[in-house]
Amino acid sequence: MSALFSPLTLRSVTLPNRIAVSPMCQYSASGGLPDEWHLVHLGSRAVGGAGLVLSEATAVSPEGRISPDDTGLWSDEHVAAWRPITAFIRAQGSVPGVQLGHAGRKASTFAPLTGRSGGVPDEEGGWQPVAPSAVPFSETFRTPVELDEAGIAKVVADYAAAARLAVEAGFQVVEVHAAHGYLLHQFLSPLSNRRTDRYGGSLENRTRLTREVTAAVREAVGDDVPVLVRISATDWVEGGWAEEDSVVLAREVAALGADLVDVSTGGNVLKADIPVGPGYQVRFAETVRAKAEVPVGAVGMITEARQAERVVADGSADLVLLGRELLRDPYWPLHAAKELGAQAAPPKQYARAF
């Protein structure tokens, strides 16, 4: 029996297999509202057989968007826009999940699709970014304002409110985005967090905001909804956030009600030396799983069926997340099932092709 195509139960939700669509920004929303593009983009991956379909990084507030073209979830209007998408995903037998994020100092930037880069000025629809410290990500990004404790409390409240709206919108899984150099990761890493109050300095202080957000999201969604936390296991830079820190954090968020830690790396430093290659981040997922004793997801150039099968079968991770490979082939799970001799049912409309 294929390990990759075995079910995975998290609280009240059972994924039909261990394949998840990794969150991938589409930069195609207006006012944070998803539209027909998002329905087709996410819906196609559900048709293709992915067990869990995660939305792109979805901002918990307008100022939390990476770009003006990102999706969000901060009003009833956003709930109404997401509902047809989650309903379609569920109708295909997949589980809809949302990644909730706040870009912090990486907010108010031009979407790559515009052909421009760097910070968006106010007169072109930009806004003032916030961060743990007034340190810009790069010289082309806007300089953020350091959050005071009232601002930090608002971030926690925004995550909780967005999580409640996510459940109303039909999402069955909620992921907290604490990776890739966005706000929660910025607080975690000493490279971006230069505070001297209770949110900076020691590891306990730097992890405080992520712990508070995780606890708030868990309370907001209730006992039945699985909560995932995506982390960057390392900054890939000496003196930054490191693998051993990730083990500590994983153990702590699990104690607060997180059901799975989604292990990625990098994103907080502009020029990090990252040894990119097939499965290059899997070893971090394996370490976190073994040392923190929590379920984990693995991501990063997982492209082949047998490669993904090994990740689950050898105990490196409980879930594999695919990004670009699922852009290239939305039906990757159906093809992988055939290669591995596993059972996977294509939609009846497509059955003759498989």
C-alpha positions as MATLAB code, in Angstrom:
seq = 'MSALFSPLTLRSVTLPNRIAVSPMCQYSASGGLPDEWHLVHLGSRAVGGAGLVLSEATAVSPEGRISPDDTGLWSDEHVAAWRPITAFIRAQGSVPGVQLGHAGRKASTFAPLTGRSGGVPDEEGGWQPVAPSAVPFSETFRTPVELDEAGIAKVVADYAAAARLAVEAGFQVVEVHAAHGYLLHQFLSPLSNRRTDRYGGSLENRTRLTREVTAAVREAVGDDVPVLVRISATDWVEGGWAEEDSVVLAREVAALGADLVDVSTGGNVLKADIPVGPGYQVRFAETVRAKAEVPVGAVGMITEARQAERVVADGSADLVLLGRELLRDPYWPLHAAKELGAQAAPPKQYARAF';
ca = [
       0.000    0.000    0.000;
       1.272    3.469   -0.844;
       2.149    5.640    2.154;
       1.644    8.765    0.044;
      -1.920    7.746   -0.722;
      -2.858    6.749    2.808;
      -5.303    9.053    4.629;
      -4.168   11.528    7.273;
      -6.534   12.494   10.083;
      -6.056   15.796   11.906;
      -8.746   16.341   14.532;
     -12.140   16.062   12.768;
     -10.695   16.292    9.253;
      -9.341   13.385    7.220;
      -7.226   14.128    4.167;
      -7.695   11.450    1.493;
      -3.942   11.398    0.824;
      -0.693   13.012    1.964;
      -0.371   15.457   -0.967;
      -0.985   19.158   -0.320;
      -0.978   22.178   -2.597;
       1.624   24.532   -1.167;
       0.445   28.156   -0.807;
       1.423   30.090   -3.948;
       0.704   33.797   -4.396;
      -1.228   34.550   -7.580;
      -1.152   38.365   -7.341;
      -4.547   38.480   -9.005;
      -6.932   39.852   -6.359;
      -8.540   43.276   -6.035;
      -9.199   44.629   -2.568;
      -8.143   41.282   -1.165;
     -11.040   39.516   -2.882;
     -10.448   36.223   -4.711;
     -12.183   35.869   -8.066;
     -12.684   33.414  -10.934;
      -8.932   32.969  -11.340;
      -8.605   31.684   -7.777;
     -11.589   29.372   -8.250;
     -10.033   27.797  -11.331;
      -6.472   27.789   -9.965;
      -7.327   26.137   -6.642;
     -10.217   24.123   -8.027;
      -8.037   22.552  -10.712;
      -5.685   21.153   -8.081;
      -8.651   19.643   -6.252;
      -9.860   18.091   -9.522;
      -6.313   16.782   -9.940;
      -6.512   14.828   -6.697;
      -4.571   16.780   -4.065;
      -5.737   15.843   -0.583;
      -5.288   19.335    0.875;
      -5.603   22.519   -1.182;
      -4.084   25.490    0.634;
      -4.804   29.015   -0.522;
      -2.061   31.515   -1.177;
      -0.867   33.645    1.748;
      -4.095   35.417    2.672;
      -3.703   38.631    4.622;
      -5.400   39.104    7.975;
      -5.601   42.871    7.408;
      -5.191   45.274    4.482;
      -1.759   46.355    5.721;
      -0.726   42.714    6.016;
      -0.789   42.109    2.268;
       2.496   41.517    0.471;
       1.244   43.476   -2.521;
      -1.940   45.354   -3.409;
      -2.898   42.291   -5.479;
      -2.921   39.728   -2.656;
      -5.974   37.952   -1.255;
      -7.280   38.756    2.205;
      -9.810   37.700    4.788;
     -10.931   40.576    6.978;
     -14.609   41.179    6.171;
     -17.901   39.489    5.358;
     -17.329   40.446    1.718;
     -14.184   38.307    1.708;
     -16.078   35.421    3.283;
     -18.672   35.569    0.488;
     -15.947   35.619   -2.173;
     -14.162   32.572   -0.732;
     -17.276   30.403   -0.226;
     -17.737   29.224   -3.839;
     -14.068   28.271   -3.956;
     -14.101   26.210   -0.759;
     -17.388   24.584   -1.793;
     -15.954   23.506   -5.142;
     -12.796   22.083   -3.537;
     -14.869   20.054   -1.084;
     -17.125   18.813   -3.877;
     -14.056   17.225   -5.513;
     -13.233   15.271   -2.355;
     -10.342   17.519   -1.328;
      -9.962   19.588    1.819;
      -9.815   23.401    1.503;
      -7.289   25.155    3.729;
      -6.241   28.773    4.099;
      -2.835   30.170    4.953;
      -3.264   33.297    7.066;
      -0.381   35.742    6.945;
       0.922   39.227    7.585;
       3.803   40.477    5.451;
       5.292   42.881    7.995;
       8.285   44.684    6.514;
       7.783   42.849    3.200;
       4.359   44.483    2.723;
       3.388   47.164    0.214;
       5.579   45.775   -2.562;
       4.900   45.587   -6.280;
       3.556   42.231   -7.433;
       6.007   40.398   -9.723;
       3.351   40.328  -12.446;
       3.616   44.117  -12.763;
       7.227   43.916  -13.935;
       8.252   46.256  -11.121;
       9.951   45.561   -7.795;
      10.444   47.188   -4.419;
       8.081   49.186   -2.282;
       4.837   50.657   -3.582;
       4.551   54.378   -2.687;
       1.368   55.721   -1.116;
       0.404   57.626   -4.248;
       0.350   54.336   -6.190;
      -1.764   52.441   -3.690;
       0.893   51.510   -1.154;
       0.864   51.837    2.626;
       3.184   52.038    5.621;
       4.602   48.599    6.544;
       5.137   47.561   10.163;
       7.702   45.208   11.692;
       9.363   44.214   14.960;
      12.089   46.764   14.245;
      12.529   49.655   11.817;
      14.831   47.630    9.555;
      13.871   47.330    5.873;
      14.187   44.010    4.058;
      16.294   45.671    1.371;
      17.167   49.135    0.145;
      14.335   49.011   -2.395;
      11.682   48.081    0.176;
       9.919   50.630    2.358;
      11.298   51.194    5.847;
       8.830   49.739    8.348;
       7.553   51.350   11.522;
       8.348   49.413   14.698;
       5.209   47.948   16.223;
       4.365   49.011   19.763;
       2.534   46.616   22.089;
      -0.857   47.938   21.012;
       0.095   47.225   17.414;
       1.240   43.731   18.337;
      -2.052   43.096   20.139;
      -3.885   44.177   16.977;
      -1.903   41.644   14.927;
      -2.974   38.854   17.288;
      -6.586   40.032   17.183;
      -6.478   40.245   13.364;
      -5.263   36.651   13.093;
      -8.033   35.472   15.424;
     -10.697   37.406   13.514;
      -9.450   36.079   10.175;
      -9.470   32.525   11.534;
     -13.121   32.871   12.564;
     -13.972   34.254    9.123;
     -12.058   31.363    7.515;
     -14.356   28.845    9.176;
     -17.385   30.863    8.034;
     -15.963   30.839    4.506;
     -15.842   27.048    4.468;
     -12.168   26.407    5.070;
     -11.582   23.160    6.965;
      -7.907   23.766    7.807;
      -6.200   26.988    8.928;
      -2.457   27.535    8.618;
      -0.534   30.268   10.452;
       2.210   31.696    8.219;
       5.321   32.139   10.360;
       7.865   31.603    7.563;
       9.574   33.161    4.552;
      10.559   36.448    6.149;
       7.039   37.687    6.833;
       5.942   39.302   10.088;
       5.971   36.350   12.493;
       9.286   35.133   11.071;
      10.638   38.672   11.414;
       9.910   38.494   15.140;
      11.505   35.036   15.407;
      14.834   35.922   13.793;
      17.474   38.019   15.584;
      18.486   39.337   12.159;
      15.235   41.285   11.870;
      14.161   41.567   15.511;
      16.292   44.066   17.425;
      13.809   44.792   20.184;
      14.730   44.970   23.860;
      11.233   44.470   25.300;
       9.370   41.227   25.983;
       9.070   40.564   22.231;
      12.799   40.684   21.546;
      16.161   39.420   22.741;
      15.842   35.899   24.109;
      14.427   32.960   22.179;
      11.442   32.923   24.533;
      10.720   36.567   23.788;
      11.208   36.299   20.026;
       8.813   33.340   19.806;
       6.188   35.072   21.936;
       4.171   36.571   19.073;
       4.012   33.303   17.126;
       2.881   31.537   20.291;
       0.243   34.184   20.968;
      -1.060   34.015   17.395;
      -1.178   30.211   17.436;
      -3.101   30.193   20.701;
      -5.511   32.860   19.448;
      -6.155   31.011   16.185;
      -6.715   27.741   18.009;
      -9.283   29.391   20.283;
     -10.955   31.152   17.354;
     -11.528   28.038   15.226;
     -12.616   25.727   18.035;
     -11.595   22.186   18.817;
     -12.498   20.500   15.532;
     -10.539   22.536   12.959;
      -6.898   21.535   12.375;
      -4.354   24.334   12.811;
      -1.039   24.173   10.944;
       1.964   26.444   11.458;
       4.408   27.044    8.612;
       7.939   27.893    9.722;
      11.261   28.554    8.053;
      13.544   26.107    9.838;
      16.636   28.209    9.147;
      17.608   31.631    7.803;
      20.613   29.978    6.110;
      22.765   32.716    7.676;
      25.045   32.493   10.693;
      23.533   34.259   13.678;
      19.988   33.967   12.345;
      17.047   31.718   13.124;
      18.345   28.151   13.243;
      17.253   24.530   13.133;
      17.512   24.036   16.890;
      15.277   27.085   17.420;
      12.705   25.532   15.118;
      12.593   22.358   17.195;
      11.826   24.421   20.291;
       9.156   26.452   18.501;
       7.535   23.363   16.998;
       7.237   21.776   20.404;
       5.724   24.975   21.825;
       3.104   25.557   19.120;
       2.084   21.903   19.301;
       1.463   22.348   23.026;
      -0.746   25.324   22.163;
      -2.908   23.292   19.801;
      -1.107   23.215   16.461;
      -1.663   19.873   14.761;
       1.131   19.927   12.192;
       4.217   22.043   11.549;
       4.805   22.823    7.881;
       8.597   23.040    7.541;
      10.132   25.296    4.903;
      13.271   27.486    5.079;
      14.651   30.925    4.270;
      13.055   34.146    3.100;
      14.190   36.566    5.804;
      17.559   37.477    4.280;
      17.928   38.898    0.800;
      21.196   37.150   -0.089;
      21.402   33.823    1.701;
      23.488   30.953    0.357;
      20.833   28.256   -0.062;
      21.865   24.850   -1.493;
      18.763   24.370   -3.629;
      18.249   20.890   -5.030;
      15.729   18.028   -5.058;
      14.191   17.663   -1.597;
      16.677   20.093   -0.084;
      14.394   21.052    2.813;
      13.156   17.583    3.729;
      15.959   17.004    6.235;
      14.696   19.919    8.323;
      11.207   18.451    8.427;
      12.692   15.117    9.484;
      14.661   16.767   12.310;
      11.666   18.705   13.606;
       9.474   15.608   13.482;
      11.976   13.476   15.355;
      13.143   15.964   17.979;
       9.925   17.878   18.644;
       7.773   14.756   18.237;
       5.124   16.549   16.185;
       3.546   15.784   12.798;
       5.225   17.744   10.009;
       4.905   18.658    6.374;
       7.862   18.717    3.975;
       8.282   21.046    1.002;
      10.951   22.062   -1.476;
      11.588   20.628   -4.932;
       9.578   17.480   -4.349;
       8.686   16.634   -7.926;
       8.678   12.859   -8.453;
       6.108   10.345   -7.264;
       8.635    7.919   -5.803;
      10.519   10.760   -4.156;
       7.318   11.926   -2.427;
       6.480    8.338   -1.485;
       9.872    7.940    0.230;
       9.431   11.129    2.249;
       6.289    9.745    3.848;
       7.234    6.068    3.912;
      10.571    6.597    5.658;
       9.056    8.824    8.334;
      10.662   12.095    7.237;
       7.261   13.795    7.115;
       3.552   13.125    7.432;
       2.574   15.326    4.493;
       4.297   16.565    1.330;
       3.532   19.974   -0.121;
       4.082   20.636   -3.807;
       4.210   24.076   -5.395;
       5.673   24.629   -8.843;
       5.232   20.978   -9.805;
       1.482   21.360   -9.317;
       1.530   24.501  -11.433;
       3.151   22.500  -14.212;
       0.798   19.557  -13.754;
      -2.435   20.027  -11.786;
      -3.085   16.290  -12.202;
       0.205   15.223  -10.616;
      -1.553   13.295   -7.815;
      -3.532   11.193  -10.327;
      -0.394   10.463  -12.340;
       1.519    9.652   -9.134;
      -1.179    7.245   -8.005;
      -0.957    5.357  -11.279;
       2.843    5.166  -11.041;
       2.712    3.922   -7.448;
      -0.127    1.486   -8.042;
      -2.359    3.341   -5.603;
      -6.072    3.958   -5.682;
      -7.114    7.467   -6.705;
     -10.435    8.301   -8.272;
     -10.427   10.992  -10.972;
     -13.621   12.987  -11.485;
     -16.184   10.972  -13.401;
     -15.953   13.542  -16.198;
     -12.258   12.638  -16.644;
     -12.393    8.925  -15.824;
     -11.981    7.784  -19.418;
      -8.603    9.564  -19.593;
      -7.212    7.736  -16.580;
];
